[in-house]
């Protein structure tokens, strides 16, 4: 454990773990053997500036996971929320923001400046491009190449990455009602199944569908996307 590392109570650190700072780790995290936490990022622009890694509470970090600090060109820190589960060989690069209750399966590689929102699930051996955003409650199939943003509540699969429906099972497990799930599905019919461009689809949604927090979350996500969103379903 290097200099400028703050570790909360109840943490379990396995053998051969290396933690460098500046790094802040919250309470009740479990870090398995051979993980590298808070190391300098793999960005050639990095010149040793005192950037940070900030980890919340109750995260599980499995073997050989690498979580790296931010850059001054980005946020200045990499942020990890609470109650996440990072399986073996996961890499999370500089300036990423990971929410809470996220599951990242084995050997997922996450490039710099990526945002993954709460309750997302990333299938094993997937690779996520720089600056991609993954919305809340989204589920990405294993082995995916994620080059575009994945909107909230969706399933993403195939190559190139494509809309594969609403993550209905995950939403039910988290207490979403059948009516809310049906409403989300209707929003995505306009976006991905009606041969409308995004601008026209967003207009039609606002005209024809009632305002809900789920509808507005989807609309705001699409409108704020900088990389563009994944493709709609193609037979």
C-alpha positions as CSV (number, residue, x, y, z in Angstrom):
1,X,0.0,0.0,0.0
2,X,1.6,3.2,-1.2
3,X,1.5,6.8,-0.1
4,X,-1.7,8.9,-0.1
5,X,-4.0,6.0,0.2
6,X,-7.1,6.2,2.4
7,X,-8.9,2.9,3.3
8,X,-12.2,2.7,5.1
9,X,-13.2,0.3,7.8
10,X,-14.1,-3.3,7.2
11,X,-12.0,-3.8,4.1
12,X,-10.7,-7.2,3.1
13,X,-7.5,-7.1,1.0
14,X,-6.1,-10.3,-0.3
15,X,-2.4,-11.3,-0.8
16,X,-0.3,-9.7,-3.5
17,X,-2.6,-6.7,-4.0
18,X,-0.9,-3.4,-4.9
19,X,-2.7,-0.1,-4.0
20,X,-1.1,3.2,-5.0
21,X,-2.3,6.7,-4.5
22,X,-3.8,9.2,-4.5
23,X,-6.6,6.7,-3.9
24,X,-9.7,6.7,-1.6
25,X,-11.4,3.4,-0.8
26,X,-14.6,3.3,1.2
27,X,-15.9,0.8,3.7
28,X,-16.6,-3.0,3.5
29,X,-14.9,-3.5,0.1
30,X,-13.3,-6.9,-0.7
31,X,-10.3,-6.9,-3.0
32,X,-9.0,-10.3,-4.1
33,X,-5.4,-11.3,-4.7
34,X,-3.2,-9.9,-7.5
35,X,-5.4,-6.8,-8.1
36,X,-3.8,-3.5,-9.0
37,X,-5.7,-0.5,-7.5
38,X,-4.9,3.1,-8.1
39,X,-1.9,2.7,-10.4
40,X,-0.9,5.5,-12.8
41,X,-3.0,5.3,-15.9
42,X,-2.0,3.9,-19.3
43,X,-2.3,7.2,-21.1
44,X,0.8,8.7,-22.9
45,X,-0.4,12.2,-22.0
46,X,-0.1,11.4,-18.3
47,X,2.9,13.1,-16.7
48,X,2.6,12.1,-13.1
49,X,0.0,14.6,-12.0
50,X,-1.7,13.8,-8.6
51,X,-4.9,12.5,-10.0
52,X,-7.1,10.1,-8.0
53,X,-9.1,6.9,-7.9
54,X,-12.2,7.1,-5.7
55,X,-14.0,3.8,-4.7
56,X,-17.2,3.7,-2.7
57,X,-18.5,1.0,-0.4
58,X,-19.2,-2.7,-0.5
59,X,-17.6,-3.4,-3.8
60,X,-16.2,-6.8,-4.8
61,X,-13.0,-6.7,-6.8
62,X,-11.9,-10.1,-8.0
63,X,-8.5,-11.4,-9.0
64,X,-6.2,-9.5,-11.4
65,X,-8.6,-6.5,-11.7
66,X,-6.9,-3.2,-12.6
67,X,-8.5,0.1,-11.6
68,X,-6.5,3.2,-12.6
69,X,-6.4,6.8,-11.7
70,X,-7.6,9.7,-13.8
71,X,-5.9,12.4,-15.9
72,X,-5.9,16.1,-15.8
73,X,-7.2,16.1,-19.4
74,X,-10.3,14.3,-18.1
75,X,-12.1,14.4,-14.8
76,X,-8.9,14.2,-12.8
77,X,-10.2,11.0,-11.1
78,X,-11.7,7.6,-11.8
79,X,-14.9,7.1,-9.8
80,X,-16.4,3.8,-8.6
81,X,-19.7,3.8,-6.8
82,X,-21.1,1.3,-4.3
83,X,-22.1,-2.4,-4.4
84,X,-20.4,-3.2,-7.6
85,X,-19.1,-6.6,-8.7
86,X,-16.0,-6.7,-10.8
87,X,-15.1,-10.2,-11.9
88,X,-11.5,-11.5,-12.6
89,X,-9.3,-9.7,-15.1
90,X,-11.5,-6.6,-15.5
91,X,-9.7,-3.4,-16.6
92,X,-11.2,0.0,-15.8
93,X,-9.1,2.8,-17.3
94,X,-8.6,6.5,-16.5
95,X,-11.4,8.9,-15.9
96,X,-14.2,6.3,-16.0
97,X,-17.3,6.8,-13.9
98,X,-18.9,3.6,-12.7
99,X,-22.2,3.9,-10.9
100,X,-23.6,1.5,-8.3
101,X,-24.9,-2.1,-8.4
102,X,-23.0,-2.6,-11.7
103,X,-21.9,-6.1,-12.7
104,X,-18.8,-6.4,-14.9
105,X,-18.1,-10.0,-15.9
106,X,-14.7,-11.6,-16.5
107,X,-12.1,-10.1,-18.8
108,X,-14.1,-7.0,-19.7
109,X,-11.9,-4.2,-20.9
110,X,-13.1,-0.6,-20.3
111,X,-11.2,2.2,-22.0
112,X,-10.8,5.7,-20.7
113,X,-13.6,8.3,-20.1
114,X,-16.4,5.6,-20.1
115,X,-19.6,6.1,-18.1
116,X,-21.5,3.1,-16.9
117,X,-24.7,4.0,-15.0
118,X,-26.4,2.2,-12.1
119,X,-27.5,-1.5,-12.4
120,X,-25.9,-2.1,-15.8
121,X,-24.5,-5.5,-16.6
122,X,-21.6,-6.0,-18.9
123,X,-21.1,-9.6,-20.3
124,X,-17.7,-11.3,-20.2
125,X,-14.9,-10.5,-22.6
126,X,-16.6,-7.4,-23.9
127,X,-14.5,-4.3,-24.9
128,X,-15.9,-0.8,-24.4
129,X,-14.5,2.1,-26.5
130,X,-13.4,5.4,-25.1
131,X,-16.1,7.9,-24.2
132,X,-18.9,5.4,-24.5
133,X,-21.9,5.7,-22.1
134,X,-23.9,2.7,-20.9
135,X,-27.3,3.6,-19.5
136,X,-28.9,2.4,-16.3
137,X,-30.3,-1.1,-16.2
138,X,-28.8,-1.9,-19.6
139,X,-27.4,-5.4,-20.3
140,X,-24.7,-6.1,-22.8
141,X,-24.1,-9.6,-24.1
142,X,-20.7,-11.3,-23.7
143,X,-18.0,-10.8,-26.2
144,X,-19.5,-7.4,-27.4
145,X,-17.5,-4.6,-29.1
146,X,-19.2,-1.5,-27.7
147,X,-18.4,1.4,-29.9
148,X,-21.6,3.4,-29.5
149,X,-23.7,4.4,-26.5
150,X,-26.1,1.8,-25.1
151,X,-29.4,3.5,-23.9
152,X,-31.0,2.7,-20.5
153,X,-33.2,-0.3,-19.9
154,X,-32.1,-2.1,-23.1
155,X,-30.4,-5.3,-24.0
156,X,-27.5,-5.1,-26.6
157,X,-26.1,-7.9,-28.6
158,X,-24.8,-9.0,-32.1
159,X,-22.0,-7.4,-34.2
160,X,-22.2,-4.6,-34.8
161,X,-23.9,-4.0,-31.5
162,X,-27.6,-3.8,-31.9
163,X,-30.8,-3.2,-29.9
164,X,-32.0,-6.6,-28.7
165,X,-35.1,-5.6,-26.7
166,X,-35.8,-4.2,-23.3
167,X,-34.1,-5.8,-20.3
168,X,-37.5,-6.9,-19.0
169,X,-36.2,-9.7,-16.7
170,X,-33.7,-7.4,-15.0
171,X,-36.3,-4.7,-14.6
172,X,-38.8,-7.1,-13.0
173,X,-36.2,-8.3,-10.6
174,X,-35.6,-4.7,-9.5
175,X,-39.3,-4.0,-8.9
176,X,-40.4,-2.4,-12.1
177,X,-44.1,-3.0,-12.8
178,X,-45.5,-4.6,-15.9
179,X,-47.1,-1.3,-16.9
180,X,-43.7,0.5,-16.6
181,X,-41.9,-2.1,-18.6
182,X,-44.6,-2.0,-21.4
183,X,-44.2,1.8,-21.5
184,X,-40.4,1.5,-21.9
185,X,-40.9,-1.0,-24.7
186,X,-43.3,1.4,-26.4
187,X,-40.7,4.2,-26.3
188,X,-38.1,1.9,-27.9
189,X,-40.6,0.9,-30.6
190,X,-40.5,4.5,-31.8
191,X,-36.7,4.7,-31.5
192,X,-35.6,1.3,-33.0
193,X,-38.5,-0.5,-34.7
194,X,-40.4,2.1,-36.7
195,X,-37.8,3.2,-39.3
196,X,-37.7,6.7,-37.9
197,X,-34.5,8.7,-37.5
198,X,-33.7,9.7,-34.0
199,X,-34.9,13.3,-34.2
200,X,-38.2,12.3,-35.6
201,X,-38.6,9.4,-33.2
202,X,-38.0,11.7,-30.2
203,X,-40.6,14.1,-31.5
204,X,-43.2,11.3,-31.9
205,X,-42.5,10.0,-28.4
206,X,-43.1,13.4,-26.9
207,X,-46.3,13.8,-28.8
208,X,-47.8,10.4,-28.4
209,X,-46.5,8.9,-25.1
210,X,-47.1,10.2,-21.6
211,X,-44.3,11.8,-19.7
212,X,-42.7,9.5,-17.1
213,X,-39.3,9.5,-15.5
214,X,-38.3,6.4,-17.6
215,X,-39.4,8.1,-20.8
216,X,-37.5,11.3,-20.0
217,X,-34.4,9.3,-18.9
218,X,-34.4,7.7,-22.4
219,X,-35.0,11.0,-24.2
220,X,-32.3,12.8,-22.3
221,X,-29.8,10.0,-22.8
222,X,-30.4,10.0,-26.6
223,X,-30.2,13.8,-26.9
224,X,-27.0,14.0,-24.8
225,X,-25.2,11.2,-26.6
226,X,-21.9,12.3,-28.1
227,X,-20.8,9.1,-29.8
228,X,-24.3,8.2,-31.1
229,X,-26.4,5.3,-29.9
230,X,-26.2,1.6,-31.0
231,X,-28.2,0.5,-34.1
232,X,-31.8,-0.6,-34.0
233,X,-32.9,-4.2,-34.6
234,X,-32.2,-5.6,-38.1
235,X,-33.6,-9.0,-39.1
